[in-house]
Amino acid sequence: RYIDYYNRHRIKLKLGGMSPMEYRLRAVSH
């Protein structure tokens, strides 16, 4: 369960602090 949290946190950092859904919306809008 800690690993899931850790992976999500790393993904957020990789996307510049955005969640995957926010990143997808931003990618579509540009």
N, C-alpha and C positions, 0 to 999 in steps of 0.2 A: 504493500500500500504506500509506503514511503517512496518506493521507486517510481510509482505512477506520478506522484506529486513532483518528484525531482525531474522526471522527463518532461512534464508539462512546463515546469519552470524554465528548463533549458530551451525548450521550443520558443517560449515567450521571449527569452533573451535573444535568441537567434533572429527572431522576427522584429526586433527593435522594441520589445515590450508589448507587442500586440498579441491578442489571442489569434489562433488560426482563422476563426471566422472573421474577425476584424481585418486581418491581413488579406483574406480572400475578397472581402468587399472593397478594400482599398485597391487591390490589384485590378479588379474589374472596372473600377471607376476611372482608372488612368489609361 
